């Protein structure tokens, strides 16, 4: 992902900056998805594994990246608290 783009993208909920989710975190999230243990902000079960994601600066929310395009919709955000 373009680093300049990352400097201007913001979380639509918290307005915090976003970073690329690290591979080990992505693996953990995909394992939780496989286990049926993650829901998005709307409460819908996340069923599709993530190919990539962005995470807020405070490490609280993630947003999927599909085909290289960040999906910065509030309802698609996933709380990292579910993995605690």
C-alpha positions in Angstrom: 0.0 0.0 0.0 1.2 3.5 -0.8 2.8 5.0 2.3 1.6 8.5 1.3 -2.0 7.2 1.2 -1.5 5.8 4.8 -0.6 9.3 6.0 -4.0 10.7 5.0 -6.3 7.8 5.7 -8.1 7.9 9.1 -10.4 5.6 11.0 -14.0 6.8 10.3 -14.9 6.1 14.0 -12.0 7.4 16.1 -10.3 9.6 13.4 -7.0 7.9 14.4 -4.3 7.1 11.9 -4.1 3.7 10.2 -1.2 1.3 9.7 -0.8 -2.0 7.8 -1.6 -4.9 10.0 1.4 -7.1 10.6 1.4 -10.6 9.2 1.4 -12.3 12.6 -1.7 -10.3 13.7 -3.4 -11.1 10.4 -2.7 -14.8 10.9 -4.3 -14.5 14.4 -7.4 -12.8 13.0 -7.8 -15.3 10.2 -7.6 -18.1 12.7 -10.4 -16.5 14.7 -12.4 -16.1 11.5 -11.9 -19.8 10.8 -13.2 -20.6 14.3 -16.3 -18.4 13.8 -15.2 -16.1 16.6 -15.2 -12.7 15.0 -18.0 -10.2 14.4 -17.8 -6.9 12.7 -19.1 -3.6 14.1 -22.6 -4.4 13.0 -22.5 -7.7 14.9 -22.4 -9.8 11.7 -20.1 -12.9 11.8 -17.0 -12.3 9.7 -16.8 -15.4 7.4 -14.2 -14.4 4.8 -10.5 -14.6 5.7 -8.7 -11.2 5.3 -6.1 -10.9 2.6 -4.9 -7.7 4.4 -6.1 -5.2 6.9 -5.4 -1.8 8.4 -5.2 -1.2 12.1 -5.8 2.0 14.0 -2.9 3.7 15.8 -4.3 2.6 19.1 -4.6 -1.0 18.0 -8.3 -1.1 18.7 -10.0 -1.5 15.3 -9.1 -3.1 12.0 -10.5 -2.6 8.6 -10.3 -5.2 5.8 -8.3 -4.5 2.6 -9.9 -6.2 -0.4 -7.9 -6.4 -3.7 -5.6 -3.7 -2.3 -8.5 -1.4 -1.5 -9.1 -0.4 2.2 -12.7 -0.9 3.2 -13.1 2.0 5.6 -16.7 1.5 6.5 -17.7 1.7 10.2 -19.9 -1.4 9.8 -17.0 -3.4 8.4 -14.6 -2.6 11.3 -13.5 -5.4 13.6 -12.7 -4.8 17.2 -9.4 -6.2 18.4 -10.9 -6.7 21.9 -12.4 -9.9 20.5 -9.0 -11.5 20.4 -8.1 -10.7 24.0 
